[in-house]
Amino acid sequence: MGASNVLWHQKVIEPLVTRAEDYKATRRKAFPVILLPLANPETERSLLTVGTALAKARRAKLHLTHVVSVPVQTPLEAGRMEFEQRRVEQETILDVASRHATEKGIRARANTLVAHNVPSAILSVADMEQPDLILMGWTGEVRNSTIRGTNAAGVVKLANRNVLVLKDNGLNKVHRILVPIGSGPHSKLGLRVANFLATQWGATVTAMTVQVGQGYSAAKSEFDHESLQFFQGLAEEFVRDSLREAGVTAEISAVIDTDVSNAILKVSVDYDLIIIGASNEWGFRQWLFGSLPDKVANNASASVLMVRSRA
């Protein structure tokens, strides 16, 4: 590189790059960003309901993105041309979402990407926008399905961001939110998310934990009645401590049961939304979110918001 080029970089390019980075950092500090990838019109309404509520509660802006997936053998430029032609002919998913956000008074930005790999494209947007969290949807239409192999799974596995995945079981008016909690950052994030949503929706939040045991009917064979009450008291204190750490107020529930997921499912029949963290906090084998949230999401009548903290 010649002396003139070196001088050009030092005097012009480097200061511009620094100013651009400073500007991005300032914008992120002023307006937190929620990245909301949209792909399926069937789950769009519920995702927007959750996304706009979180944006309002946190005074954040939404970055709406739609990734058009094309086969590896198809040139990206050909995919872009085809998409632009369709966009002229009909309203896109982002057009609808942007209008909805504007009607709710939310700052929103939208972009469409054509890519061979959807998770990689979403992660590229996340690297650029530096969102506080990523909110995605998962249909899970097949009974006992998991998010493994889905686009959501690809993002959850690699994102250095808080990620929420909504399993929409007919999310409508939310009056009561249930947050099963274990120990660790996922549950704390779940409690904070529940608090944000409850504030916007006028809903109540119940934080519950499950003490594994045989229950009162088998007290003689496992614990006496007083011991059982003692362990339930410890579980309730654990929930109170978790609420204090998260800075959240909620109703408290401690349940004694032989199976954690069954206990959550039994309690959840009276709730509209379940917010649950990754399974490693419950002692289950960790795989993305894990077997516990998968089981709850597939068997609950309420919608389920799975939470994975970057911490």
N, C-alpha and C positions, 0 to 999 in steps of 0.2 A: 504494500500500500504506500503510495507516494505521500510526501509531506503535506500536500494540499488536502488529500483525502483524510489524513489523520487529523488535521486541523478542523476540517468540516465535521467529522464525527465528534470531536471534543467540544466544539463551539455550538453546533446546531443539533445533531442527532441525539447525543447523550442528554442534553438538557430537556429536549422534547420528550424523550422516553421517561425521564425522571418526573416531569410534570404530568405526563399521562398516568403513570403509576400512582402519583400522589392524588390525582383527581379520582381515580378508581377507588382508592382507599377511603377518600373523603365521602364519596357517594355511598359506599358500603356502610360507613359509620352513620351517615345521616339517614339512610333508608335501608333497613335490612331487606334481604331478597329471599323470596320463596320460589324455588324452581318447580314448575308444575308441568311435567311432560304429559301431553294428551295424545291418545291414539284411538281409543274406543268410544264412539258416541254413546254407547250404553252405560258407560261408567263416568262420562264427562260431568253430568249434572251433580252427582254426589261428590266428585273430586273438587269441583268448583265451590260447592257448598262448604266443604271443609277448608279449602284453600282461601276463600274470601274471608271466612270467619277468622282464621289465623292471621291473615294480613291486616284485618281491621284491628284485632286485639294487639298486634305487635307494631302497628303503624308501619307495616312493611309494604313493599311493592311485589307484584307477581311477575315472574318471567315465564310466560307461556311458550312452550315449544312443542312442535309436532315434527317427528322424524318419519320421513317417508322411506320405507325400506325397499331397496331394489336388489335383485339377485346379483351375486358377485360378477357374473358374466355380462351384466348390463352396465354400460358406461354411466357414470353419475350425471354427466351432462344430458344424456338422453332421458334419464329419470327426471331431471329438473324441467326439461321441456314438456314432458308429458304432464307433470304436476301443474305447471303454469297454465296449460291448456284446460285442464279440469277446473282450475281455480277461476278461470274466466267464465266457465259455464255454470258453476254452482258455488254456493256458499261453503266455505271450509269450516272444519272443526275449530280452528283458531279464530275465525271471524265471529262465530257464535260465542266462544269463550271470552273474547275481548269485549264484546258488547255487554255480556253479563257482568264482567268485572267493572266496567265503566258505570253501569247502572247501580252497582253497589257502592260506588264512590271509591274504588280501589285503583291505585296507579298500576297500570299493566303494560307490559311490552311483550310482543309476540314475534316469533320467528319460526320459519320452516326450514328443515334440513333434509337433504336427500343423502342417504348413506347406505352402505352395505351392512353395517353393524349398528343396530339401534343403541345398545348400552354404551358403546364407545362414543357415539355421537352425543348422547346425553351427558356423559362424563366430560366431554370436551366443552360443552356449554357450561357445565358446573365449574370447570377450571377457569373459564373466562369470567363468569358472573360472580363466582365466590358466594353462592347462596348460603344462608344460615341452615336451611333444610331443603330436602328434596321430597316432594309428595307425589307418589305414584299410585296407580290402581292395579288391581289384580282380580280377574274375574273368578278364577277357581271354579269353573262351571262343572267340572267332573268331581264327583264325590270322592273324598279322601285324597284330593290332589294337593300338591305343594307348590310353592313358588319356584322350586328348582327348575332350571331350564327356561324360565321366562325372562323377558327383558328386565323386569323388576329385580330378579335375582342377580342378573349381571351387574346392575347398578349397585345394589346392596353390598355385593361382595367386594367391590373395588372402591367405592366412594369414600372419600375422607370427609364426609358430611353426615349430619343427622339425616336419617332417611325414614320416612313414614310410608307404609304401604296399606292402602285401604282395600279391604275385602267388602264389597258392597252387597249386603243382603237385603237391600230395599231401604236404604237410609232416607228417612223423611224428617218429620219433626222430632227433635231430640230433647227429651225432658230429663232423662236420667242417664248418667255415664258411669260405667263400672271400670275401675282400674285395678286389676290384680297386680300386686307388686311383689318382687323379690328384692334381693340386695344388689345394688350397683347402679350404674349410670342410666341404663335403659329405662328402668322403672321411674327414676327421678325425672327423666325427660318426659315420660308418659304422663306423670302427674302434672307437669307444667303445661303440656299440651292440653290436657283435660281442663285445666283451670282457664286457659285462654278460650277454649271453645265454650265452656260453661258460661263465662262472662258474656259472650256474644249471644248465646242462645237462651240465656236465662235458665240453664239446666242445673241440676244438682249432681255432685260427684261423690261416689263412694269408693274409698280405697280399701281393698280387701287383701288378706293373705290367707294361706291355707296351712294349717298345722297338720301334718300327716299323722294319723292315729286311727284307732278303731272307733272312737266316738263314745258317747255316754252309754249306749246300749251294751257295750262290751267293757265297761269300766272295771268290772271285777277281774277280768282276765288280763287287762293291760295296765291300767292305772286305777286307783280308787277315785272316787268322785272329786275329792279335794285336789288331788294331783292334776286331774284333767282340767279343773278350773284354773289351776296355777299356770299350766301350759297355755291355756287360752289367754290368760292375762298377759303373759309374756308376748304372745303373738300380737295382741292389741297394742302393747307398748312399742313393739317393732314398727307397727303402722304409724303410730303417733310420731316416733322419731323420724321416719321417712318423710312424713308430711312437713315436719319442722325443717328438715334439711332442704326440701324442695321449695319451702316458702309458700306452701299451699294449704288451704283449709278444705276439709272434706269430711264426710261421714266415715265412720270406721267400722269395718267388719272383719272378724277373725273366725274362720271356719275350721272345724276339725273333720277330716275326711280321710279315707284310705287312698284316694286318687285325686291329684291336684286338678287335672283337666275336668274331671266329672264334677268336682266341687264348683269350679268356675261356671261350668255350663248350667248347673242347677240354680245358682244364684242369678245368672245373667238373664233368665227368662223375664225378669221384671225390669230389664234395662233396654235402652234403645241403641247404645253404642258401647262397645268394649274396647279399651285401649290397653294393649299388652306389650311388654318388652320382650326382648330376645330370650331364648330358653336357658342360656348359660347361667342366668341369675337364679334359676330354679333348680340347678343341679342336673339338668337334662343335657344330653349330648348336643353340642353346638354345631349347627349347620345353618348358616345365614340367620334366619329367625329361630329355627329349631322346631322340634316335633310338637311341643306344647302349643305355641301359637297356631301352627297348622291345624292341629286337632280342634282347637277352639273355633278357628275361623270356619272350618268345614261343617261344624255341628251346631253352632250357635244360630239362633233365629235373629239375633241382633247383628248389625254390621260390626266389623272388627277392624281396628286401626292398629297395625303392627309397627312397633317403634324400635329403631336401632340407633343408639347414640354413637357418635364418633369418638367419645371419650373412652 
